[in-house]
Structures are given as structure tokens and as C-alpha cells.
Amino acid sequence: MKFLPKFVRTTDESSENSVDRNEPADRSKTRRTKSLQGATIFVVMFVTLWWLLSRGEESTE
């Protein structure tokens, strides 16, 4: 287990992924942005699936 000490970190060390308390909270995504992204993904996936399934029906006729 020579590689284990690489991953051990003391509480004094700062994490690169830690949140900087001085940064404004504006950088996080708003609820509206998340909803719009989710709706966009849903529509794109729905249209893609509908298109693929409609192509399959045309080839069987």
C-alpha cells in the first residue's frame, strides 16, 4: 500500500475543489436555467426517438 499516502490529506491543506467564500453566489445555476436545460434535453431526446422510430416504420411498409 505504497500509494495510499498520496491520497491522505491533512485538514490544514486547502482543497482545489473547495468553495471560495469570497466568490459571489451568482455563478451557480438558477432554478430557471436548470429547468430550461432539462426541458431542452427532453425535447431533443423526444424528437430524436420519434425520428428514429418513424424511420423504422417506413422501412417495414
PDBQT receptor file of N, H, CA, C and O in Angstrom, charges set to zero:
ATOM      1  N   MET A   1       0.828  -1.185   0.000  1.00  0.00    +0.000 N 
ATOM      2  CA  MET A   1       0.000   0.000   0.000  1.00  0.00    +0.000 C 
ATOM      3  C   MET A   1       0.874   1.251   0.000  1.00  0.00    +0.000 C 
ATOM      4  O   MET A   1       0.694   2.141   0.831  1.00  0.00    +0.000 OA
ATOM      5  N   LYS A   2       1.810   1.313  -0.926  1.00  0.00    +0.000 N 
ATOM      6  H   LYS A   2       1.957   0.590  -1.601  1.00  0.00    +0.000 HD
ATOM      7  CA  LYS A   2       2.688   2.476  -1.021  1.00  0.00    +0.000 C 
ATOM      8  C   LYS A   2       1.960   3.698  -1.568  1.00  0.00    +0.000 C 
ATOM      9  O   LYS A   2       2.348   4.826  -1.263  1.00  0.00    +0.000 OA
ATOM     10  N   PHE A   3       0.914   3.500  -2.368  1.00  0.00    +0.000 N 
ATOM     11  H   PHE A   3       0.599   2.584  -2.615  1.00  0.00    +0.000 HD
ATOM     12  CA  PHE A   3       0.232   4.619  -2.991  1.00  0.00    +0.000 C 
ATOM     13  C   PHE A   3      -0.772   5.303  -2.066  1.00  0.00    +0.000 C 
ATOM     14  O   PHE A   3      -1.253   6.387  -2.396  1.00  0.00    +0.000 OA
ATOM     15  N   LEU A   4      -1.098   4.720  -0.943  1.00  0.00    +0.000 N 
ATOM     16  H   LEU A   4      -0.708   3.839  -0.675  1.00  0.00    +0.000 HD
ATOM     17  CA  LEU A   4      -2.104   5.286  -0.047  1.00  0.00    +0.000 C 
ATOM     18  C   LEU A   4      -1.726   6.653   0.505  1.00  0.00    +0.000 C 
ATOM     19  O   LEU A   4      -2.606   7.510   0.575  1.00  0.00    +0.000 OA
ATOM     20  N   PRO A   5      -0.496   6.921   0.900  1.00  0.00    +0.000 N 
ATOM     21  CA  PRO A   5      -0.172   8.248   1.434  1.00  0.00    +0.000 C 
ATOM     22  C   PRO A   5      -0.386   9.397   0.445  1.00  0.00    +0.000 C 
ATOM     23  O   PRO A   5      -0.532  10.545   0.867  1.00  0.00    +0.000 OA
ATOM     24  N   LYS A   6      -0.407   9.114  -0.856  1.00  0.00    +0.000 N 
ATOM     25  H   LYS A   6      -0.289   8.182  -1.199  1.00  0.00    +0.000 HD
ATOM     26  CA  LYS A   6      -0.674  10.157  -1.833  1.00  0.00    +0.000 C 
ATOM     27  C   LYS A   6      -2.064  10.764  -1.630  1.00  0.00    +0.000 C 
ATOM     28  O   LYS A   6      -2.262  11.959  -1.846  1.00  0.00    +0.000 OA
ATOM     29  N   PHE A   7      -3.011   9.945  -1.220  1.00  0.00    +0.000 N 
ATOM     30  H   PHE A   7      -2.850   8.974  -1.045  1.00  0.00    +0.000 HD
ATOM     31  CA  PHE A   7      -4.390  10.385  -1.149  1.00  0.00    +0.000 C 
ATOM     32  C   PHE A   7      -4.785  10.883   0.231  1.00  0.00    +0.000 C 
ATOM     33  O   PHE A   7      -5.887  11.402   0.411  1.00  0.00    +0.000 OA
ATOM     34  N   VAL A   8      -3.906  10.731   1.201  1.00  0.00    +0.000 N 
ATOM     35  H   VAL A   8      -3.011  10.309   1.056  1.00  0.00    +0.000 HD
ATOM     36  CA  VAL A   8      -4.200  11.194   2.549  1.00  0.00    +0.000 C 
ATOM     37  C   VAL A   8      -3.880  12.680   2.615  1.00  0.00    +0.000 C 
ATOM     38  O   VAL A   8      -2.807  13.109   2.190  1.00  0.00    +0.000 OA
ATOM     39  N   ARG A   9      -4.809  13.463   3.148  1.00  0.00    +0.000 N 
ATOM     40  H   ARG A   9      -5.680  13.114   3.493  1.00  0.00    +0.000 HD
ATOM     41  CA  ARG A   9      -4.633  14.903   3.196  1.00  0.00    +0.000 C 
ATOM     42  C   ARG A   9      -4.979  15.390   4.602  1.00  0.00    +0.000 C 
ATOM     43  O   ARG A   9      -5.947  14.932   5.208  1.00  0.00    +0.000 OA
ATOM     44  N   THR A  10      -4.203  16.293   5.094  1.00  0.00    +0.000 N 
ATOM     45  H   THR A  10      -3.416  16.666   4.601  1.00  0.00    +0.000 HD
ATOM     46  CA  THR A  10      -4.493  16.835   6.415  1.00  0.00    +0.000 C 
ATOM     47  C   THR A  10      -5.545  17.925   6.304  1.00  0.00    +0.000 C 
ATOM     48  O   THR A  10      -5.838  18.400   5.207  1.00  0.00    +0.000 OA
ATOM     49  N   THR A  11      -6.108  18.320   7.422  1.00  0.00    +0.000 N 
ATOM     50  H   THR A  11      -5.870  17.934   8.314  1.00  0.00    +0.000 HD
ATOM     51  CA  THR A  11      -7.133  19.362   7.419  1.00  0.00    +0.000 C 
ATOM     52  C   THR A  11      -6.548  20.737   7.184  1.00  0.00    +0.000 C 
ATOM     53  O   THR A  11      -7.288  21.672   6.880  1.00  0.00    +0.000 OA
ATOM     54  N   ASP A  12      -5.238  20.886   7.316  1.00  0.00    +0.000 N 
ATOM     55  H   ASP A  12      -4.637  20.126   7.563  1.00  0.00    +0.000 HD
ATOM     56  CA  ASP A  12      -4.598  22.181   7.095  1.00  0.00    +0.000 C 
ATOM     57  C   ASP A  12      -4.446  22.501   5.614  1.00  0.00    +0.000 C 
ATOM     58  O   ASP A  12      -4.361  23.667   5.230  1.00  0.00    +0.000 OA
ATOM     59  N   GLU A  13      -4.410  21.463   4.787  1.00  0.00    +0.000 N 
ATOM     60  H   GLU A  13      -4.478  20.516   5.100  1.00  0.00    +0.000 HD
ATOM     61  CA  GLU A  13      -4.244  21.676   3.357  1.00  0.00    +0.000 C 
ATOM     62  C   GLU A  13      -5.548  22.161   2.744  1.00  0.00    +0.000 C 
ATOM     63  O   GLU A  13      -6.628  21.690   3.102  1.00  0.00    +0.000 OA
ATOM     64  N   SER A  14      -5.439  23.102   1.822  1.00  0.00    +0.000 N 
ATOM     65  H   SER A  14      -4.562  23.484   1.531  1.00  0.00    +0.000 HD
ATOM     66  CA  SER A  14      -6.648  23.596   1.151  1.00  0.00    +0.000 C 
ATOM     67  C   SER A  14      -6.948  22.705  -0.048  1.00  0.00    +0.000 C 
ATOM     68  O   SER A  14      -6.040  22.186  -0.697  1.00  0.00    +0.000 OA
ATOM     69  N   SER A  15      -8.200  22.542  -0.323  1.00  0.00    +0.000 N 
ATOM     70  H   SER A  15      -8.938  22.963   0.205  1.00  0.00    +0.000 HD
ATOM     71  CA  SER A  15      -8.636  21.732  -1.446  1.00  0.00    +0.000 C 
ATOM     72  C   SER A  15      -8.846  22.622  -2.656  1.00  0.00    +0.000 C 
ATOM     73  O   SER A  15      -9.349  23.739  -2.534  1.00  0.00    +0.000 OA
ATOM     74  N   GLU A  16      -8.462  22.130  -3.824  1.00  0.00    +0.000 N 
ATOM     75  H   GLU A  16      -8.053  21.222  -3.924  1.00  0.00    +0.000 HD
ATOM     76  CA  GLU A  16      -8.681  22.897  -5.047  1.00  0.00    +0.000 C 
ATOM     77  C   GLU A  16     -10.167  22.987  -5.364  1.00  0.00    +0.000 C 
ATOM     78  O   GLU A  16     -10.608  23.944  -6.001  1.00  0.00    +0.000 OA
ATOM     79  N   ASN A  17     -10.940  22.006  -4.929  1.00  0.00    +0.000 N 
ATOM     80  H   ASN A  17     -10.582  21.229  -4.411  1.00  0.00    +0.000 HD
ATOM     81  CA  ASN A  17     -12.369  21.974  -5.208  1.00  0.00    +0.000 C 
ATOM     82  C   ASN A  17     -13.191  22.682  -4.140  1.00  0.00    +0.000 C 
ATOM     83  O   ASN A  17     -14.416  22.729  -4.243  1.00  0.00    +0.000 OA
ATOM     84  N   SER A  18     -12.558  23.220  -3.138  1.00  0.00    +0.000 N 
ATOM     85  H   SER A  18     -11.562  23.181  -3.055  1.00  0.00    +0.000 HD
ATOM     86  CA  SER A  18     -13.311  23.859  -2.072  1.00  0.00    +0.000 C 
ATOM     87  C   SER A  18     -13.911  25.173  -2.566  1.00  0.00    +0.000 C 
ATOM     88  O   SER A  18     -13.399  25.797  -3.496  1.00  0.00    +0.000 OA
ATOM     89  N   VAL A  19     -14.980  25.567  -1.939  1.00  0.00    +0.000 N 
ATOM     90  H   VAL A  19     -15.395  25.060  -1.184  1.00  0.00    +0.000 HD
ATOM     91  CA  VAL A  19     -15.682  26.778  -2.339  1.00  0.00    +0.000 C 
ATOM     92  C   VAL A  19     -14.980  27.979  -1.738  1.00  0.00    +0.000 C 
ATOM     93  O   VAL A  19     -14.694  28.014  -0.542  1.00  0.00    +0.000 OA
ATOM     94  N   ASP A  20     -14.711  28.944  -2.564  1.00  0.00    +0.000 N 
ATOM     95  H   ASP A  20     -14.943  28.916  -3.537  1.00  0.00    +0.000 HD
ATOM     96  CA  ASP A  20     -14.106  30.186  -2.085  1.00  0.00    +0.000 C 
ATOM     97  C   ASP A  20     -15.211  31.058  -1.519  1.00  0.00    +0.000 C 
ATOM     98  O   ASP A  20     -16.169  31.385  -2.220  1.00  0.00    +0.000 OA
ATOM     99  N   ARG A  21     -15.088  31.427  -0.291  1.00  0.00    +0.000 N 
ATOM    100  H   ARG A  21     -14.310  31.161   0.278  1.00  0.00    +0.000 HD
ATOM    101  CA  ARG A  21     -16.133  32.197   0.382  1.00  0.00    +0.000 C 
ATOM    102  C   ARG A  21     -16.274  33.603  -0.182  1.00  0.00    +0.000 C 
ATOM    103  O   ARG A  21     -17.307  34.242   0.017  1.00  0.00    +0.000 OA
ATOM    104  N   ASN A  22     -15.254  34.102  -0.883  1.00  0.00    +0.000 N 
ATOM    105  H   ASN A  22     -14.415  33.583  -1.045  1.00  0.00    +0.000 HD
ATOM    106  CA  ASN A  22     -15.305  35.454  -1.432  1.00  0.00    +0.000 C 
ATOM    107  C   ASN A  22     -15.995  35.519  -2.787  1.00  0.00    +0.000 C 
ATOM    108  O   ASN A  22     -16.331  36.608  -3.254  1.00  0.00    +0.000 OA
ATOM    109  N   GLU A  23     -16.214  34.370  -3.430  1.00  0.00    +0.000 N 
ATOM    110  H   GLU A  23     -15.942  33.486  -3.051  1.00  0.00    +0.000 HD
ATOM    111  CA  GLU A  23     -16.871  34.365  -4.729  1.00  0.00    +0.000 C 
ATOM    112  C   GLU A  23     -18.348  34.665  -4.571  1.00  0.00    +0.000 C 
ATOM    113  O   GLU A  23     -18.976  34.209  -3.616  1.00  0.00    +0.000 OA
ATOM    114  N   PRO A  24     -18.908  35.425  -5.497  1.00  0.00    +0.000 N 
ATOM    115  CA  PRO A  24     -20.345  35.698  -5.414  1.00  0.00    +0.000 C 
ATOM    116  C   PRO A  24     -21.161  34.452  -5.718  1.00  0.00    +0.000 C 
ATOM    117  O   PRO A  24     -20.700  33.559  -6.430  1.00  0.00    +0.000 OA
ATOM    118  N   ALA A  25     -22.365  34.394  -5.183  1.00  0.00    +0.000 N 
ATOM    119  H   ALA A  25     -22.739  35.119  -4.605  1.00  0.00    +0.000 HD
ATOM    120  CA  ALA A  25     -23.231  33.234  -5.380  1.00  0.00    +0.000 C 
ATOM    121  C   ALA A  25     -23.902  33.250  -6.742  1.00  0.00    +0.000 C 
ATOM    122  O   ALA A  25     -24.667  32.337  -7.053  1.00  0.00    +0.000 OA
ATOM    123  N   ASP A  26     -23.638  34.265  -7.566  1.00  0.00    +0.000 N 
ATOM    124  H   ASP A  26     -23.017  35.006  -7.313  1.00  0.00    +0.000 HD
ATOM    125  CA  ASP A  26     -24.274  34.386  -8.873  1.00  0.00    +0.000 C 
ATOM    126  C   ASP A  26     -23.806  33.310  -9.847  1.00  0.00    +0.000 C 
ATOM    127  O   ASP A  26     -24.474  33.042 -10.845  1.00  0.00    +0.000 OA
ATOM    128  N   ARG A  27     -22.686  32.707  -9.568  1.00  0.00    +0.000 N 
ATOM    129  H   ARG A  27     -22.143  32.925  -8.757  1.00  0.00    +0.000 HD
ATOM    130  CA  ARG A  27     -22.130  31.742 -10.508  1.00  0.00    +0.000 C 
ATOM    131  C   ARG A  27     -22.896  30.423 -10.525  1.00  0.00    +0.000 C 
ATOM    132  O   ARG A  27     -22.792  29.676 -11.498  1.00  0.00    +0.000 OA
ATOM    133  N   SER A  28     -23.644  30.121  -9.505  1.00  0.00    +0.000 N 
ATOM    134  H   SER A  28     -23.729  30.728  -8.715  1.00  0.00    +0.000 HD
ATOM    135  CA  SER A  28     -24.403  28.878  -9.510  1.00  0.00    +0.000 C 
ATOM    136  C   SER A  28     -25.598  29.027 -10.436  1.00  0.00    +0.000 C 
ATOM    137  O   SER A  28     -26.121  30.125 -10.628  1.00  0.00    +0.000 OA
ATOM    138  N   LYS A  29     -26.019  27.909 -11.006  1.00  0.00    +0.000 N 
ATOM    139  H   LYS A  29     -25.594  27.018 -10.850  1.00  0.00    +0.000 HD
ATOM    140  CA  LYS A  29     -27.130  27.941 -11.949  1.00  0.00    +0.000 C 
ATOM    141  C   LYS A  29     -28.429  28.208 -11.206  1.00  0.00    +0.000 C 
ATOM    142  O   LYS A  29     -28.668  27.675 -10.122  1.00  0.00    +0.000 OA
ATOM    143  N   THR A  30     -29.241  29.025 -11.800  1.00  0.00    +0.000 N 
ATOM    144  H   THR A  30     -29.046  29.457 -12.680  1.00  0.00    +0.000 HD
ATOM    145  CA  THR A  30     -30.527  29.313 -11.194  1.00  0.00    +0.000 C 
ATOM    146  C   THR A  30     -31.497  28.178 -11.502  1.00  0.00    +0.000 C 
ATOM    147  O   THR A  30     -31.249  27.344 -12.373  1.00  0.00    +0.000 OA
ATOM    148  N   ARG A  31     -32.592  28.166 -10.778  1.00  0.00    +0.000 N 
ATOM    149  H   ARG A  31     -32.794  28.843 -10.071  1.00  0.00    +0.000 HD
ATOM    150  CA  ARG A  31     -33.613  27.134 -10.994  1.00  0.00    +0.000 C 
ATOM    151  C   ARG A  31     -34.181  27.231 -12.406  1.00  0.00    +0.000 C 
ATOM    152  O   ARG A  31     -34.492  26.212 -13.023  1.00  0.00    +0.000 OA
ATOM    153  N   ARG A  32     -34.317  28.451 -12.917  1.00  0.00    +0.000 N 
ATOM    154  H   ARG A  32     -34.065  29.279 -12.415  1.00  0.00    +0.000 HD
ATOM    155  CA  ARG A  32     -34.855  28.642 -14.261  1.00  0.00    +0.000 C 
ATOM    156  C   ARG A  32     -33.909  28.063 -15.304  1.00  0.00    +0.000 C 
ATOM    157  O   ARG A  32     -34.347  27.416 -16.255  1.00  0.00    +0.000 OA
ATOM    158  N   THR A  33     -32.606  28.297 -15.126  1.00  0.00    +0.000 N 
ATOM    159  H   THR A  33     -32.250  28.823 -14.353  1.00  0.00    +0.000 HD
ATOM    160  CA  THR A  33     -31.623  27.778 -16.072  1.00  0.00    +0.000 C 
ATOM    161  C   THR A  33     -31.626  26.251 -16.082  1.00  0.00    +0.000 C 
ATOM    162  O   THR A  33     -31.580  25.631 -17.145  1.00  0.00    +0.000 OA
ATOM    163  N   LYS A  34     -31.678  25.657 -14.906  1.00  0.00    +0.000 N 
ATOM    164  H   LYS A  34     -31.715  26.161 -14.043  1.00  0.00    +0.000 HD
ATOM    165  CA  LYS A  34     -31.711  24.190 -14.826  1.00  0.00    +0.000 C 
ATOM    166  C   LYS A  34     -32.965  23.633 -15.477  1.00  0.00    +0.000 C 
ATOM    167  O   LYS A  34     -32.908  22.609 -16.158  1.00  0.00    +0.000 OA
ATOM    168  N   SER A  35     -34.102  24.299 -15.274  1.00  0.00    +0.000 N 
ATOM    169  H   SER A  35     -34.148  25.131 -14.721  1.00  0.00    +0.000 HD
ATOM    170  CA  SER A  35     -35.357  23.838 -15.872  1.00  0.00    +0.000 C 
ATOM    171  C   SER A  35     -35.305  23.943 -17.389  1.00  0.00    +0.000 C 
ATOM    172  O   SER A  35     -35.745  23.033 -18.092  1.00  0.00    +0.000 OA
ATOM    173  N   LEU A  36     -34.770  25.045 -17.895  1.00  0.00    +0.000 N 
ATOM    174  H   LEU A  36     -34.413  25.785 -17.324  1.00  0.00    +0.000 HD
ATOM    175  CA  LEU A  36     -34.660  25.207 -19.347  1.00  0.00    +0.000 C 
ATOM    176  C   LEU A  36     -33.721  24.182 -19.958  1.00  0.00    +0.000 C 
ATOM    177  O   LEU A  36     -33.993  23.651 -21.035  1.00  0.00    +0.000 OA
ATOM    178  N   GLN A  37     -32.621  23.902 -19.279  1.00  0.00    +0.000 N 
ATOM    179  H   GLN A  37     -32.400  24.334 -18.404  1.00  0.00    +0.000 HD
ATOM    180  CA  GLN A  37     -31.701  22.887 -19.795  1.00  0.00    +0.000 C 
ATOM    181  C   GLN A  37     -32.353  21.516 -19.796  1.00  0.00    +0.000 C 
ATOM    182  O   GLN A  37     -32.203  20.757 -20.754  1.00  0.00    +0.000 OA
ATOM    183  N   GLY A  38     -33.075  21.192 -18.734  1.00  0.00    +0.000 N 
ATOM    184  H   GLY A  38     -33.197  21.808 -17.956  1.00  0.00    +0.000 HD
ATOM    185  CA  GLY A  38     -33.760  19.911 -18.664  1.00  0.00    +0.000 C 
ATOM    186  C   GLY A  38     -34.823  19.780 -19.735  1.00  0.00    +0.000 C 
ATOM    187  O   GLY A  38     -34.949  18.728 -20.362  1.00  0.00    +0.000 OA
ATOM    188  N   ALA A  39     -35.595  20.846 -19.952  1.00  0.00    +0.000 N 
ATOM    189  H   ALA A  39     -35.493  21.701 -19.443  1.00  0.00    +0.000 HD
ATOM    190  CA  ALA A  39     -36.635  20.825 -20.979  1.00  0.00    +0.000 C 
ATOM    191  C   ALA A  39     -36.034  20.682 -22.371  1.00  0.00    +0.000 C 
ATOM    192  O   ALA A  39     -36.570  19.970 -23.220  1.00  0.00    +0.000 OA
ATOM    193  N   THR A  40     -34.914  21.366 -22.597  1.00  0.00    +0.000 N 
ATOM    194  H   THR A  40     -34.478  21.944 -21.907  1.00  0.00    +0.000 HD
ATOM    195  CA  THR A  40     -34.255  21.279 -23.902  1.00  0.00    +0.000 C 
ATOM    196  C   THR A  40     -33.765  19.869 -24.177  1.00  0.00    +0.000 C 
ATOM    197  O   THR A  40     -33.941  19.348 -25.279  1.00  0.00    +0.000 OA
ATOM    198  N   ILE A  41     -33.158  19.259 -23.190  1.00  0.00    +0.000 N 
ATOM    199  H   ILE A  41     -33.014  19.683 -22.295  1.00  0.00    +0.000 HD
ATOM    200  CA  ILE A  41     -32.671  17.886 -23.355  1.00  0.00    +0.000 C 
ATOM    201  C   ILE A  41     -33.836  16.934 -23.598  1.00  0.00    +0.000 C 
ATOM    202  O   ILE A  41     -33.742  16.040 -24.438  1.00  0.00    +0.000 OA
ATOM    203  N   PHE A  42     -34.933  17.123 -22.868  1.00  0.00    +0.000 N 
ATOM    204  H   PHE A  42     -35.009  17.850 -22.185  1.00  0.00    +0.000 HD
ATOM    205  CA  PHE A  42     -36.107  16.272 -23.049  1.00  0.00    +0.000 C 
ATOM    206  C   PHE A  42     -36.637  16.389 -24.471  1.00  0.00    +0.000 C 
ATOM    207  O   PHE A  42     -36.924  15.377 -25.111  1.00  0.00    +0.000 OA
ATOM    208  N   VAL A  43     -36.769  17.604 -24.966  1.00  0.00    +0.000 N 
ATOM    209  H   VAL A  43     -36.536  18.426 -24.446  1.00  0.00    +0.000 HD
ATOM    210  CA  VAL A  43     -37.309  17.810 -26.319  1.00  0.00    +0.000 C 
ATOM    211  C   VAL A  43     -36.388  17.201 -27.362  1.00  0.00    +0.000 C 
ATOM    212  O   VAL A  43     -36.854  16.547 -28.295  1.00  0.00    +0.000 OA
ATOM    213  N   VAL A  44     -35.086  17.408 -27.213  1.00  0.00    +0.000 N 
ATOM    214  H   VAL A  44     -34.708  17.939 -26.455  1.00  0.00    +0.000 HD
ATOM    215  CA  VAL A  44     -34.143  16.856 -28.188  1.00  0.00    +0.000 C 
ATOM    216  C   VAL A  44     -34.197  15.331 -28.183  1.00  0.00    +0.000 C 
ATOM    217  O   VAL A  44     -34.209  14.709 -29.245  1.00  0.00    +0.000 OA
ATOM    218  N   MET A  45     -34.230  14.729 -27.002  1.00  0.00    +0.000 N 
ATOM    219  H   MET A  45     -34.220  15.235 -26.140  1.00  0.00    +0.000 HD
ATOM    220  CA  MET A  45     -34.292  13.262 -26.932  1.00  0.00    +0.000 C 
ATOM    221  C   MET A  45     -35.619  12.749 -27.480  1.00  0.00    +0.000 C 
ATOM    222  O   MET A  45     -35.643  11.729 -28.169  1.00  0.00    +0.000 OA
ATOM    223  N   PHE A  46     -36.726  13.436 -27.187  1.00  0.00    +0.000 N 
ATOM    224  H   PHE A  46     -36.707  14.264 -26.628  1.00  0.00    +0.000 HD
ATOM    225  CA  PHE A  46     -38.032  13.020 -27.678  1.00  0.00    +0.000 C 
ATOM    226  C   PHE A  46     -38.086  13.067 -29.197  1.00  0.00    +0.000 C 
ATOM    227  O   PHE A  46     -38.555  12.125 -29.836  1.00  0.00    +0.000 OA
ATOM    228  N   VAL A  47     -37.604  14.172 -29.779  1.00  0.00    +0.000 N 
ATOM    229  H   VAL A  47     -37.223  14.937 -29.260  1.00  0.00    +0.000 HD
ATOM    230  CA  VAL A  47     -37.630  14.315 -31.235  1.00  0.00    +0.000 C 
ATOM    231  C   VAL A  47     -36.720  13.273 -31.886  1.00  0.00    +0.000 C 
ATOM    232  O   VAL A  47     -37.078  12.690 -32.909  1.00  0.00    +0.000 OA
ATOM    233  N   THR A  48     -35.553  13.037 -31.298  1.00  0.00    +0.000 N 
ATOM    234  H   THR A  48     -35.262  13.510 -30.467  1.00  0.00    +0.000 HD
ATOM    235  CA  THR A  48     -34.633  12.044 -31.848  1.00  0.00    +0.000 C 
ATOM    236  C   THR A  48     -35.249  10.652 -31.817  1.00  0.00    +0.000 C 
ATOM    237  O   THR A  48     -35.167   9.914 -32.799  1.00  0.00    +0.000 OA
ATOM    238  N   LEU A  49     -35.862  10.289 -30.698  1.00  0.00    +0.000 N 
ATOM    239  H   LEU A  49     -35.928  10.888 -29.900  1.00  0.00    +0.000 HD
ATOM    240  CA  LEU A  49     -36.506   8.975 -30.595  1.00  0.00    +0.000 C 
ATOM    241  C   LEU A  49     -37.675   8.855 -31.564  1.00  0.00    +0.000 C 
ATOM    242  O   LEU A  49     -37.842   7.818 -32.205  1.00  0.00    +0.000 OA
ATOM    243  N   TRP A  50     -38.480   9.898 -31.678  1.00  0.00    +0.000 N 
ATOM    244  H   TRP A  50     -38.344  10.741 -31.157  1.00  0.00    +0.000 HD
ATOM    245  CA  TRP A  50     -39.612   9.879 -32.600  1.00  0.00    +0.000 C 
ATOM    246  C   TRP A  50     -39.124   9.717 -34.032  1.00  0.00    +0.000 C 
ATOM    247  O   TRP A  50     -39.704   8.963 -34.813  1.00  0.00    +0.000 OA
ATOM    248  N   TRP A  51     -38.033  10.443 -34.377  1.00  0.00    +0.000 N 
ATOM    249  H   TRP A  51     -37.562  11.056 -33.742  1.00  0.00    +0.000 HD
ATOM    250  CA  TRP A  51     -37.494  10.360 -35.728  1.00  0.00    +0.000 C 
ATOM    251  C   TRP A  51     -36.962   8.955 -36.019  1.00  0.00    +0.000 C 
ATOM    252  O   TRP A  51     -37.198   8.409 -37.097  1.00  0.00    +0.000 OA
ATOM    253  N   LEU A  52     -36.241   8.372 -35.051  1.00  0.00    +0.000 N 
ATOM    254  H   LEU A  52     -36.049   8.816 -34.175  1.00  0.00    +0.000 HD
ATOM    255  CA  LEU A  52     -35.704   7.021 -35.256  1.00  0.00    +0.000 C 
ATOM    256  C   LEU A  52     -36.819   5.989 -35.392  1.00  0.00    +0.000 C 
ATOM    257  O   LEU A  52     -36.749   5.100 -36.241  1.00  0.00    +0.000 OA
ATOM    258  N   LEU A  53     -37.847   6.109 -34.554  1.00  0.00    +0.000 N 
ATOM    259  H   LEU A  53     -37.904   6.831 -33.865  1.00  0.00    +0.000 HD
ATOM    260  CA  LEU A  53     -38.950   5.152 -34.631  1.00  0.00    +0.000 C 
ATOM    261  C   LEU A  53     -39.759   5.333 -35.910  1.00  0.00    +0.000 C 
ATOM    262  O   LEU A  53     -40.236   4.347 -36.472  1.00  0.00    +0.000 OA
ATOM    263  N   SER A  54     -39.923   6.552 -36.380  1.00  0.00    +0.000 N 
ATOM    264  H   SER A  54     -39.535   7.352 -35.924  1.00  0.00    +0.000 HD
ATOM    265  CA  SER A  54     -40.677   6.770 -37.615  1.00  0.00    +0.000 C 
ATOM    266  C   SER A  54     -39.907   6.236 -38.818  1.00  0.00    +0.000 C 
ATOM    267  O   SER A  54     -40.522   5.790 -39.787  1.00  0.00    +0.000 OA
ATOM    268  N   ARG A  55     -38.595   6.272 -38.780  1.00  0.00    +0.000 N 
ATOM    269  H   ARG A  55     -38.096   6.634 -37.993  1.00  0.00    +0.000 HD
ATOM    270  CA  ARG A  55     -37.800   5.695 -39.858  1.00  0.00    +0.000 C 
ATOM    271  C   ARG A  55     -37.972   4.194 -39.890  1.00  0.00    +0.000 C 
ATOM    272  O   ARG A  55     -38.003   3.595 -40.965  1.00  0.00    +0.000 OA
ATOM    273  N   GLY A  56     -38.082   3.579 -38.727  1.00  0.00    +0.000 N 
ATOM    274  H   GLY A  56     -38.057   4.066 -37.854  1.00  0.00    +0.000 HD
ATOM    275  CA  GLY A  56     -38.261   2.139 -38.665  1.00  0.00    +0.000 C 
ATOM    276  C   GLY A  56     -39.599   1.698 -39.222  1.00  0.00    +0.000 C 
ATOM    277  O   GLY A  56     -39.692   0.620 -39.809  1.00  0.00    +0.000 OA
ATOM    278  N   GLU A  57     -40.639   2.504 -39.052  1.00  0.00    +0.000 N 
ATOM    279  H   GLU A  57     -40.563   3.380 -38.575  1.00  0.00    +0.000 HD
ATOM    280  CA  GLU A  57     -41.956   2.168 -39.597  1.00  0.00    +0.000 C 
ATOM    281  C   GLU A  57     -41.959   2.255 -41.103  1.00  0.00    +0.000 C 
ATOM    282  O   GLU A  57     -42.609   1.442 -41.760  1.00  0.00    +0.000 OA
ATOM    283  N   GLU A  58     -41.246   3.224 -41.681  1.00  0.00    +0.000 N 
ATOM    284  H   GLU A  58     -40.717   3.885 -41.148  1.00  0.00    +0.000 HD
ATOM    285  CA  GLU A  58     -41.221   3.390 -43.135  1.00  0.00    +0.000 C 
ATOM    286  C   GLU A  58     -40.531   2.198 -43.804  1.00  0.00    +0.000 C 
ATOM    287  O   GLU A  58     -40.928   1.788 -44.894  1.00  0.00    +0.000 OA
ATOM    288  N   SER A  59     -39.518   1.648 -43.168  1.00  0.00    +0.000 N 
ATOM    289  H   SER A  59     -39.196   1.981 -42.281  1.00  0.00    +0.000 HD
ATOM    290  CA  SER A  59     -38.798   0.536 -43.782  1.00  0.00    +0.000 C 
ATOM    291  C   SER A  59     -39.589  -0.768 -43.720  1.00  0.00    +0.000 C 
ATOM    292  O   SER A  59     -39.339  -1.670 -44.519  1.00  0.00    +0.000 OA
ATOM    293  N   THR A  60     -40.539  -0.890 -42.788  1.00  0.00    +0.000 N 
ATOM    294  H   THR A  60     -40.742  -0.157 -42.139  1.00  0.00    +0.000 HD
ATOM    295  CA  THR A  60     -41.327  -2.114 -42.686  1.00  0.00    +0.000 C 
ATOM    296  C   THR A  60     -42.501  -2.122 -43.622  1.00  0.00    +0.000 C 
ATOM    297  O   THR A  60     -43.074  -3.183 -43.868  1.00  0.00    +0.000 OA
ATOM    298  N   GLU A  61     -42.888  -0.973 -44.161  1.00  0.00    +0.000 N 
ATOM    299  H   GLU A  61     -42.422  -0.111 -43.961  1.00  0.00    +0.000 HD
ATOM    300  CA  GLU A  61     -44.046  -0.913 -45.071  1.00  0.00    +0.000 C 
ATOM    301  C   GLU A  61     -43.705  -1.268 -46.462  1.00  0.00    +0.000 C 
ATOM    302  O   GLU A  61     -44.576  -1.261 -47.332  1.00  0.00    +0.000 OA
TER     303      GLU A  61
